[in-house]
Amino acid sequence: CWLVALGWAQPILQFQSGTPAPGATNVPLTTNQIVLVFYDLYAQISSLSQVLVVNTSTSTPVPGTTSWNHSTLTNTTTLTFTISGTLSPQTTYQILPDQIVDANSIPLTIPGFPAPYLFTTECPFNFVSGTPAPSATNVSINTTVQLQFSCPLDEGSEVILLRSDNTPVSGTSTVAGNTITFTPSAPLAYNTTYTVSS
């Protein structure tokens, strides 16, 4: 009689984790390293390997250097990509496995490596401009108020227009991308100071 032991065989090479994580959003612009960790039982991933990070909108590689470390204690190989410079705001990047190679510089097929491996950087939110301009005078009483910001706005965003006595002005706010426009329901008052907030 034959006895056969059946069990789950762990792959000798497999993607384990990455920082930023696959699909991460709002990645800080101060991020200066990308770290990839692989379960690598026989240290197949060579120190010749490079981490390739590409700006998906321009197809331009991110400049930087790759360092390699293998731990026999955990049977893992870590590739750390140190970025030269800074990432661009509100930009999607892709990490490509093309340059992860063996000792003969042959690209390795790595089970579990995300396809595609993408992450997106944050958008620092700042006020860009306004119409009428801040502190403007002699503004038409039929004006609308338009504010532009550095990042896209939520559809529910509103502009609040206050008279000098803090009375709110009735009107409607509309959002288009990074811009919000407030249209008063009636002409504004003559010779009156207004305060805008959002």
Secondary structure in CASP SS format (residue, H / E / C, confidence):
PFRMAT SS
TARGET T0000
AUTHOR 0000-0000-0000
METHOD secondary structure of the structure
MODEL  1
C C 1.00
W C 1.00
L C 1.00
V C 1.00
A C 1.00
L C 1.00
G C 1.00
W C 1.00
A C 1.00
Q C 1.00
P C 1.00
I C 1.00
L E 1.00
Q E 1.00
F E 1.00
Q E 1.00
S E 1.00
G E 1.00
T E 1.00
P C 1.00
A C 1.00
P C 1.00
G C 1.00
A C 1.00
T C 1.00
N C 1.00
V E 1.00
P C 1.00
L C 1.00
T C 1.00
T C 1.00
N C 1.00
Q E 1.00
I E 1.00
V E 1.00
L E 1.00
V E 1.00
F E 1.00
Y E 1.00
D E 1.00
L C 1.00
Y C 1.00
A C 1.00
Q C 1.00
I C 1.00
S C 1.00
S C 1.00
L C 1.00
S C 1.00
Q C 1.00
V C 1.00
L E 1.00
V E 1.00
V E 1.00
N E 1.00
T C 1.00
S C 1.00
T C 1.00
S C 1.00
T E 1.00
P E 1.00
V C 1.00
P C 1.00
G E 1.00
T E 1.00
T E 1.00
S E 1.00
W E 1.00
N E 1.00
H E 1.00
S E 1.00
T C 1.00
L C 1.00
T C 1.00
N C 1.00
T E 1.00
T E 1.00
T E 1.00
L E 1.00
T E 1.00
F E 1.00
T E 1.00
I E 1.00
S C 1.00
G C 1.00
T C 1.00
L C 1.00
S C 1.00
P C 1.00
Q C 1.00
T C 1.00
T E 1.00
Y E 1.00
Q E 1.00
I E 1.00
L E 1.00
P C 1.00
D C 1.00
Q C 1.00
I C 1.00
V E 1.00
D C 1.00
A C 1.00
N C 1.00
S C 1.00
I C 1.00
P E 1.00
L C 1.00
T C 1.00
I C 1.00
P C 1.00
G C 1.00
F C 1.00
P C 1.00
A C 1.00
P C 1.00
Y E 1.00
L E 1.00
F E 1.00
T E 1.00
T E 1.00
E C 1.00
C C 1.00
P C 1.00
F C 1.00
N C 1.00
F E 1.00
V E 1.00
S E 1.00
G E 1.00
T E 1.00
P C 1.00
A C 1.00
P C 1.00
S C 1.00
A C 1.00
T C 1.00
N C 1.00
V C 1.00
S C 1.00
I C 1.00
N C 1.00
T C 1.00
T C 1.00
V E 1.00
Q E 1.00
L E 1.00
Q E 1.00
F E 1.00
S C 1.00
C C 1.00
P C 1.00
L C 1.00
D C 1.00
E C 1.00
G C 1.00
S C 1.00
E C 1.00
V C 1.00
I E 1.00
L E 1.00
L E 1.00
R E 1.00
S C 1.00
D C 1.00
N C 1.00
T C 1.00
P E 1.00
V C 1.00
S C 1.00
G E 1.00
T E 1.00
S E 1.00
T E 1.00
V E 1.00
A E 1.00
G C 1.00
N C 1.00
T E 1.00
I E 1.00
T E 1.00
F E 1.00
T E 1.00
P E 1.00
S C 1.00
A C 1.00
P C 1.00
L C 1.00
A C 1.00
Y C 1.00
N C 1.00
T C 1.00
T C 1.00
Y E 1.00
T E 1.00
V E 1.00
S E 1.00
S C 1.00
END
